[in-house]
Structure formats: structure tokens, C-alpha cells
């Protein structure tokens, strides 16, 4: 059974992270472009670099997922408070209007 395709914004975000990781690790690890194949040292460096970035990304995403409910709750509370203030200001403005 085929899995549904991810939304385009998720694919775009993944590709941006992947391309940035590739660029960072390549610049850090590959020093000699005279040969078609990577040296053993370059391969080891690239494996280590990519692994480090993937683990860091996983930790960041875990922290984000853990914090997201409290962030959303705070946003909802802020929105409700601003809507209540706007409603109160509107009611005060309506009662202060002169009658003809």
C-alpha cells in the first residue's frame, strides 16, 4: 500500500534542511576536488557531520513538539483576552455615543 504524498511545504522544508546539511558537511569535510572518489577520511568526516546534524535536528524537533501545546494555549489565551478587550472597548464606545 502506498503512503500519501506529504504536503508540498513539508517537502520544501525537508529539501531546504537536506541541502543546507549537505552544503555544510561538504564544505567542512571535502578538501580535495582532484579525485572522483572521496578519501576514507572525507567519508568518515561526512558520516560524522551528517549524523551530528540529524541528531541535533531530532532533538530540536522533540523540544518543539513538547513545547507546542503550551505555546498554542498561550496564543489562544492572548487572543481571547484581546477579543474581550476589543468587545469591551466597542461596548463602551457605543454607550458613550450621543443620542439625537
N, C-alpha and C positions, 0 to 999 in steps of 0.2 A: 504494500500500500504506500502510495506517495504522500509525503507530508506537504501541507500547503506552503506556498511560497511566502517568505516574510515580506512585510510591507517594504516599500522602496526606501523609506527613510532609515529603516534598520539596516538594510543592505548598504546604503550610502555611509552610515556611521561605521559599520564594520570595515568597509573598504578604506575609509579615512584612517582608522586606527591601524589597520594592517599596513597600509602604505607608509605611514609615519614610522611604525616599528621597523619595517624593512629598511627605510632610509637611515634611521638612527644606527641600527646594528651594522649595516653595510659600511657607513662612514667610520664607525668605531673599529670594526674588525678587519676590513679588507684594505690592504695597503699596497698590493702589487697587482696591477691590471695587465701585466705582460703575459700571463698564462691563462689558458682557457679554464682550467680547474682550480678550485680553491686548495690551499695548502691545508694540512691537518690542523695546524694552529688556527687558521682562519675559520675552519669548520667548527672547531671546539668553541672558539670565541662567539661565533654566530649562534650556536646552540645555547650557550650560556646567556647571551644577551637576550635572545628571543624568549627563553624560559623565564628570565627575570622580569621582563616586561609583561608577559602573560600572567604570571603570579601577582604582580602589582595590580594589574587591571582587575583580576578576580577579587583581590582584597578591596579595591575601591568600589567595585560593584556590590559586594557584600555589605559594605558600610552604607552605601547609598540605599540599598533595599531595606536595610534595618532602620534608617532614618526617615525614609519617605513617609510612613504613616503619620509621624509626629509633625512633619513639615506640612502635609496636607491638612491635618487637623488645625494647625496654627493658621494656615491660609483661610480655611473655612471660618474660623472664629473671627479673624480680621475682617473678612468680607461681611459677615453678619453684623459686626459692630459698626462698620462704615455704612451699611444699609440702614441700620437702626438710626444712626446719626442723621443720615440724609432724610429719612422719613420724619424724624423729629423736627429737623430744620424746616422741612416743607410744611409741616402742620403749623409750626409757629409763624411762618411767613403767611400762611393762609388766614390765620386768626388775627394777624396784625393788619391785614389789608383793610383800607377804609371802605365803608358801605355808603352807597349813594342814596 
